[in-house]
Amino acid sequence: MIIDIHTQGSCYGLTFEEMIANMDKCGIDKTWLLTVETPDNEKNVTMKTTKPLPFPSSINFDDKDHRFIIGYAPDPRKADSIFRMEEAIALYGVSVYGVMKFRMCYDNAEAISMFKFCARRRIPVIVEMEYGILGESNTPFLDFWYGGGIDAFEQALKRCPDTVFFGHSQGFWAHISGDDLYNKAYYPKAPIVPGGKLIKLLHTYDNFYLDLSGSSALNALKRDVSFTKELLDEFQDRTCFGRDTLDNSMQEFLNSLGLKKQILDKIYDKNATTLVPID
């Protein structure tokens, strides 16, 4: 079985039938179907995935064959966010909090309350983090950023030890390396320097997991294939396959690495089904 833990529903304008056809073409058995509720004034308007994807975009699919695991990420700054999450769990079986993509520090009080709620309900959290690069903003702000940086995220990991967090997007994956390129380039190409903060977090916090979706993950893993093989071996129990871009580039890359079958099985489905069991 292959489970894609990161797809944002209708962000590519696909119908339900087109989504299923895409999954079948790429050999995907099940998909975590996520929302994006980034407010208009916080969006990078050039990116497709920053179009609002409210909760109805996930539940309007006629999923008779149970191909989708439903996710939802209401903005924790809204007073009723936890109540909305509770209702979504009760009515629609929501099993994932994601994608969290807001111009807020992820260690603030509202975020921490949501994360602790997710821990109580055994719901993993997918967090997007990006650093703003001055001069490259397409928002009302001089730069656009999500999450407040790796140090704010570490505080969330520390304060919510029972919450499973997935790191996603450029801001996480640039920290695979110990260099200073994380806030200078969205997709650094330089060789990996030892001492990356992402690696340190993996060693320190066993509630931190890797979401392999998106161009940022693929770019990071391709920076040093030998390093990547060691990384996936060491953290095979905390890595999950995802796509985000709806193509098969990550799957093709993983299959080219010569990893042991037991490692690939964990990355493709066993880790995901451990966190979110399939009926």
VOGU-3710 file (C-alpha; in Angstrom, 3 decimals, decimal comma):
1> miidihtqgs> 0,000/0,000/0,000  1,091/3,583/-0,659  -0,375/6,437/1,365  0,124/10,057/0,368  -0,043/12,075/3,599  -0,175/15,492/1,949  -2,645/16,554/-0,725  -4,653/19,754/-0,640  -7,823/18,691/-2,369  -9,124/21,118/-4,923
11> cygltfeemi> -6,116/23,456/-4,906  -5,268/22,229/-8,393  -8,841/22,563/-9,576  -9,353/18,798/-9,834  -12,716/17,140/-9,472  -13,174/14,078/-7,299  -12,961/11,828/-10,365  -9,772/13,545/-11,510  -8,235/13,174/-8,051  -8,957/9,443/-8,047
21> anmdkcgidk> -7,584/9,094/-11,591  -4,409/10,887/-10,540  -4,009/8,618/-7,516  -4,529/5,509/-9,637  -2,026/6,709/-12,223  0,611/7,216/-9,518  -0,174/4,056/-7,565  -1,572/5,872/-4,519  -4,007/3,801/-2,457  -5,082/6,446/0,047
31> twlltvetpd> -4,534/10,168/0,541  -4,653/12,493/3,507  -6,863/15,253/2,074  -5,921/18,505/3,784  -7,242/22,052/3,968  -5,455/25,405/3,707  -7,219/28,319/5,389  -4,531/30,985/5,104  -6,268/34,393/5,272  -6,229/36,474/2,103
41> neknvtmktt> -3,892/39,098/3,537  -1,345/36,428/4,493  -1,158/34,646/1,154  1,674/34,569/-1,337  -0,614/35,113/-4,294  1,692/33,562/-6,898  1,458/30,084/-5,380  -1,443/27,804/-6,288  -1,493/26,156/-2,893  -2,250/29,420/-1,105
51> kplpfpssin> -5,765/29,623/-2,542  -8,197/29,182/0,367  -9,153/25,531/0,729  -11,837/25,602/3,390  -13,165/22,469/4,973  -16,043/21,883/2,492  -13,480/21,301/-0,266  -12,491/18,105/1,550  -15,887/16,743/2,547  -17,729/17,373/-0,712
61> fddkdhrfii> -16,028/14,420/-2,389  -18,209/11,333/-2,785  -15,709/8,939/-1,266  -17,588/5,640/-1,484  -14,373/3,600/-1,666  -12,771/5,319/1,322  -9,698/6,537/-0,532  -9,325/9,696/1,579  -8,391/10,434/5,183  -9,841/13,849/5,987
71> gyapdprkad> -7,737/16,649/7,461  -8,712/20,087/8,675  -6,743/23,051/10,079  -8,926/25,888/11,353  -7,002/29,031/12,269  -6,181/28,685/16,006  -6,353/32,468/16,372  -10,127/32,231/15,947  -11,950/31,786/19,233  -14,054/28,840/18,045
81> sifrmeeaia> -11,265/26,897/16,334  -11,150/24,005/18,798  -14,953/23,727/18,809  -14,889/23,614/15,000  -12,240/20,913/15,139  -14,302/18,904/17,622  -17,364/19,087/15,370  -15,332/18,066/12,314  -14,016/15,019/14,151  -17,465/14,020/15,353
91> lygvsvygvm> -19,338/14,619/12,095  -16,762/13,794/9,423  -14,121/11,663/11,087  -11,316/14,196/10,703  -8,045/12,485/11,601  -5,349/15,080/10,822  -4,782/18,736/11,700  -3,316/20,229/8,542  -2,111/22,111/6,784  -1,300/24,802/9,332
101> kfrmcydnae> -0,089/27,754/7,265  -0,434/31,075/9,049  1,547/34,246/9,605  1,866/33,550/13,320  4,487/32,066/15,619  3,650/28,449/16,259  4,593/28,670/19,931  1,913/31,224/20,840  -0,864/30,433/23,303  -3,583/29,758/20,720
111> aismfkfcar> -1,395/27,388/18,722  -0,262/25,521/21,832  -3,879/25,033/22,908  -4,722/23,529/19,517  -1,668/21,275/19,552  -2,522/19,950/23,001  -6,095/19,330/21,884  -4,743/17,324/18,940  -2,605/15,280/21,319  -5,671/14,427/23,416
121> rripviveme> -7,517/13,292/20,305  -4,436/11,472/18,902  -4,429/13,625/15,782  -1,105/14,378/14,040  -0,333/17,980/13,095  1,156/19,089/9,758  2,852/22,465/10,018  4,115/24,582/7,136  7,023/26,909/7,847  8,610/29,428/5,517
131> ygilgesntp> 11,025/32,282/5,965  10,357/35,552/4,215  12,987/36,729/1,773  12,986/40,501/1,373  12,289/41,649/-2,144  10,494/38,430/-3,127  7,153/39,014/-1,453  3,828/38,741/-3,240  1,732/39,686/-0,223  0,748/42,997/1,356
141> fldfwygggi> 3,801/42,557/3,607  7,420/43,289/2,688  8,070/39,584/3,082  5,879/36,557/3,671  6,565/33,996/6,351  4,685/31,250/8,126  5,374/29,859/11,572  7,913/32,250/13,041  11,012/30,149/12,388  12,597/26,954/13,583
151> dafeqalkrc> 13,140/28,154/17,159  9,440/28,920/17,653  8,629/25,483/16,280  11,077/23,865/18,678  9,247/25,501/21,573  6,026/23,889/20,325  7,750/20,502/20,167  9,031/20,994/23,699  5,760/22,244/25,179  3,616/19,612/23,448
161> pdtvffghsq> 5,561/16,350/23,828  2,467/14,213/23,260  1,615/15,889/19,937  2,950/14,339/16,727  4,239/17,084/14,433  5,138/16,828/10,756  7,494/19,455/9,376  6,712/20,676/5,873  7,834/23,281/3,326  10,941/25,321/2,589
171> gfwahisgdd> 11,517/26,643/6,096  11,930/23,146/7,509  13,813/21,503/4,721  16,416/24,242/4,339  17,465/23,341/7,903  18,596/19,914/6,743  21,937/21,689/6,359  23,940/23,590/8,957  24,577/26,539/6,639  22,879/29,951/6,713
181> lynkayypka> 20,849/29,579/3,502  17,495/28,912/5,168  16,433/32,563/4,942  18,347/33,419/1,782  17,005/30,887/-0,742  13,762/28,948/-0,904  15,462/25,940/-2,501  19,163/25,879/-1,523  21,324/23,842/-3,879  24,643/23,873/-2,014
191> pivpggklik> 26,096/20,673/-0,530  24,775/19,808/2,915  26,812/21,115/5,835  26,751/18,997/9,020  24,853/20,347/12,008  21,493/21,147/10,437  18,812/22,170/12,917  16,305/19,745/11,396  18,629/16,852/12,242  19,117/18,130/15,777
201> llhtydnfyl> 15,350/18,293/16,276  14,947/14,725/15,046  17,534/13,568/17,578  15,986/15,561/20,430  12,219/15,198/19,946  10,646/11,846/19,157  7,339/13,600/18,373  8,876/15,252/15,292  8,222/13,472/11,962  9,255/14,165/8,374
211> dlsgssalna> 6,671/14,929/5,689  8,358/14,115/2,365  5,919/16,089/0,228  6,579/19,047/-2,021  9,444/20,453/-4,046  11,179/21,591/-0,862  11,568/18,044/0,475  12,719/16,673/-2,863  15,218/19,493/-3,305  16,620/18,931/0,190
221> lkrdvsftke> 16,968/15,168/-0,211  18,703/15,539/-3,569  21,375/17,845/-2,151  23,332/14,818/-0,917  21,999/11,367/-1,773  24,402/9,545/0,570  23,332/11,758/3,448  19,679/11,186/2,542  20,032/7,403/2,609  21,549/7,581/6,088
231> lldefqdrtc> 18,824/9,976/7,224  15,981/7,763/6,000  17,624/4,709/7,515  18,083/6,336/10,924  14,619/7,901/11,018  12,701/5,271/9,085  10,090/5,117/11,868  9,372/8,864/11,660  9,190/9,513/7,934  6,085/9,462/5,741
241> fgrdtldnsm> 5,665/9,701/1,997  3,722/12,625/0,591  3,314/14,397/-2,741  1,631/17,807/-2,493  2,512/18,510/-6,141  0,385/15,552/-7,363  3,186/14,167/-9,516  5,278/11,070/-8,869  8,715/12,664/-8,530  9,235/11,824/-4,849
251> qeflnslglk> 8,182/8,215/-5,324  10,563/7,840/-8,275  13,381/9,354/-6,217  12,766/7,115/-3,198  12,639/4,025/-5,391  15,994/4,969/-6,927  17,847/5,013/-3,600  18,143/1,256/-3,140  16,612/1,369/0,344  15,676/-1,862/2,084
261> kqildkiydk> 12,090/-2,945/1,522  11,310/-2,686/5,238  12,324/0,982/5,180  10,245/1,764/2,113  7,258/-0,068/3,593  7,411/2,143/6,674  7,770/5,341/4,657  5,023/4,450/2,180  2,338/3,266/4,576  3,194/1,633/7,909
271> nattlvpid> 4,168/4,832/9,723  1,091/6,622/8,425  -1,281/3,809/9,404  0,299/3,634/12,866  -0,544/7,301/13,397  -3,911/7,228/11,620  -5,253/3,659/11,567  -7,300/2,597/8,577  -10,605/0,859/9,279
//
